[in-house]
Amino acid sequence: ALCVTTAAVIRNGLGLLGISAPESM
């Protein structure tokens, strides 16, 4: 689903920035 893909991309982006994305999101 696009929602899952978008969430993955956002989490990956945050990971690159060194920010821990909450699992809740």
N, CA, C and O atoms as a DFTB+ gen file, in Angstrom:
100 C
 N C O
     1  1       0.855      -1.210       0.000
     2  2       0.000       0.000       0.000
     3  2       0.879       1.244       0.000
     4  3       2.000       1.219       0.507
     5  1       0.374       2.318      -0.563
     6  2       1.143       3.562      -0.635
     7  2       1.449       4.088       0.763
     8  3       2.519       4.647       1.005
     9  1       0.503       3.904       1.678
    10  2       0.700       4.400       3.051
    11  2       1.922       3.738       3.674
    12  3       2.751       4.399       4.300
    13  1       2.021       2.413       3.494
    14  2       3.148       1.671       4.057
    15  2       4.449       2.114       3.404
    16  3       5.459       2.314       4.080
    17  1       4.415       2.264       2.092
    18  2       5.620       2.678       1.367
    19  2       6.056       4.062       1.817
    20  3       7.238       4.298       2.066
    21  1       5.096       4.978       1.920
    22  2       5.403       6.351       2.341
    23  2       6.014       6.342       3.733
    24  3       6.998       7.033       3.994
    25  1       5.420       5.548       4.628
    26  2       5.929       5.474       6.003
    27  2       7.370       4.975       5.995
    28  3       8.216       5.489       6.727
    29  1       7.643       3.976       5.166
    30  2       8.992       3.411       5.085
    31  2       9.974       4.462       4.583
    32  3      11.074       4.599       5.119
    33  1       9.576       5.198       3.558
    34  2      10.442       6.240       2.990
    35  2      10.726       7.320       4.025
    36  3      11.862       7.770       4.175
    37  1       9.681       7.730       4.736
    38  2       9.846       8.779       5.755
    39  2      10.793       8.295       6.848
    40  3      11.682       9.030       7.277
    41  1      10.594       7.035       7.301
    42  2      11.445       6.488       8.354
    43  2      12.883       6.396       7.870
    44  3      13.818       6.646       8.631
    45  1      13.058       6.040       6.612
    46  2      14.413       5.932       6.053
    47  2      15.051       7.314       6.023
    48  3      16.232       7.466       6.337
    49  1      14.266       8.322       5.644
    50  2      14.774       9.695       5.582
    51  2      15.188      10.154       6.971
    52  3      16.245      10.761       7.147
    53  1      14.345       9.858       7.957
    54  2      14.652      10.262       9.330
    55  2      15.893       9.530       9.805
    56  3      16.713      10.087      10.535
    57  1      16.028       8.276       9.388
    58  2      17.183       7.478       9.787
    59  2      18.464       8.104       9.249
    60  3      19.481       8.136       9.941
    61  1      18.415       8.606       8.009
    62  2      19.585       9.232       7.399
    63  2      19.957      10.489       8.165
    64  3      21.129      10.855       8.251
    65  1      18.940      11.151       8.723
    66  2      19.185      12.386       9.466
    67  2      19.619      12.066      10.891
    68  3      19.995      12.954      11.656
    69  1      19.562      10.777      11.233
    70  2      19.977      10.371      12.570
    71  2      18.861      10.561      13.583
    72  3      19.112      10.662      14.784
    73  1      17.614      10.610      13.091
    74  2      16.479      10.801      13.999
    75  2      15.741       9.473      14.147
    76  3      15.438       8.810      13.155
    77  1      15.458       9.096      15.373
    78  2      14.755       7.834      15.618
    79  2      13.255       8.021      15.433
    80  3      12.619       8.765      16.180
    81  1      12.690       7.340      14.430
    82  2      11.252       7.450      14.190
    83  2      10.505       6.506      15.121
    84  3      10.850       5.329      15.220
    85  1       9.485       7.017      15.801
    86  2       8.691       6.192      16.719
    87  2       8.019       5.038      15.990
    88  3       7.480       5.227      14.900
    89  1       8.042       3.852      16.575
    90  2       7.429       2.677      15.950
    91  2       5.929       2.871      15.802
    92  3       5.299       2.246      14.948
    93  1       5.358       3.730      16.625
    94  2       3.913       3.981      16.571
    95  2       3.538       4.550      15.204
    96  3       2.479       4.239      14.658
    97  1       4.418       5.383      14.663
    98  2       4.157       5.986      13.364
    99  2       4.313       4.901      12.289
   100  3       4.139       5.179      11.102
